[in-house]
Amino acid sequence: MLIKKTADIRSSQVTSKSLYLDRRKFLAGAATLAGAVAVGGVACVSAAAPEPTQGGQKLPGVVKGQFNTDEKQTPYKDITNYNNFYEFATDKYEPAALAKSLRTRPWTVKVEGMVQKPKTYDIDSLLKLATLEERVYRHRCVEGWSMVIPWVGYSFSKLISQVQPLGSAKYVEFTTLNDPAQMPGVRYRVLDWPYTEGLRLDEANHPLALLTFGLYGEVLPNQDGAPVRIVLPWKYGFKSCKSIVRIRFMDKEPATAWNKAAPNEYGFYSNVNPNVDHPRWSQAKERRIGEFFKRPTLMFNGYRDQVASMYAGMDLKKYY
Ligand code: MTE
């Protein structure tokens, strides 16, 4: 069963896959030992083009953002070859090749629901809505692996202020493209497509919540959620909905893909919490991709000072 498979991947296989990646680097003459290479955005640089629209093209005007961790950044090669993107495949190594079939231009994002100013944004106008910042965030998957990723984007709150939510709006829903012609994985009902995710409005307005267009200073590769995704560093990775086509403001908690698939395993909040185990494994430790030994997982993934007040008084075992 799929969900079991996801869980089974988390520990032993992550180690061996990570070592496998390093071995491939070694064979390619690109590295010598696991974790010994600091690759700074080297792969996939394509020929010069007028518009930065393809994964690997430089994004202009990126400034250094806030909340950046100075932990060692995960190499570009690992960030872009070890992906969860079930619309393409349940295997983590396959989206890198299969997602090449995704057409990211033209692309629109419909922002609708309980807002005063609903609007359909063309991706290039969305990209220019605010100054692009580099945000180096920890990225913790519920399966137990983690990375450090220099994302490029701007706080989602910038978009929220454009569309002006009504007083009745309490939640935001994100929806991924669902096109079997471009996404071979959606031909299989491993999840109830389209992939949806959601946040409370205050979470969505938190400055850490990043509307993301790139990584390592370049346009997002398709497998990482091009042309636009959300990134929520204090939550498990599955909350970060990729390749978004719709954003809807609502008064009720939106249904979310993984919660529908396994409600007792994946809650609405999904804040990183080492003290609340997944029903089938501990969340106390994580394996940073490229490292051998596990490290302790931090409360709210290390963003406690920034986000804890949003959950004051809540029983985090109940609201997992
Ligand atoms: N978004 C969509 N549409 N489909 C997915 O399968 N996987 C999620 C999340 N967003 C997923 C998704 C999971 S489980 C994780 S851990 C992150 O994307 C992985 O992001 P990355 O591949 O850029 O590391």
Boltz pocket constraint, residues with backbone or C-beta under 6 A from the ligand:
constraints:
  - pocket:
      binder: B
      contacts: [[A, 79], [A, 82], [A, 83], [A, 84], [A, 85], [A, 86], [A, 87], [A, 140], [A, 141], [A, 142], [A, 176], [A, 195], [A, 223], [A, 224], [A, 225], [A, 236], [A, 237], [A, 238], [A, 239], [A, 240], [A, 241], [A, 242], [A, 243]]
      max_distance: 6.0
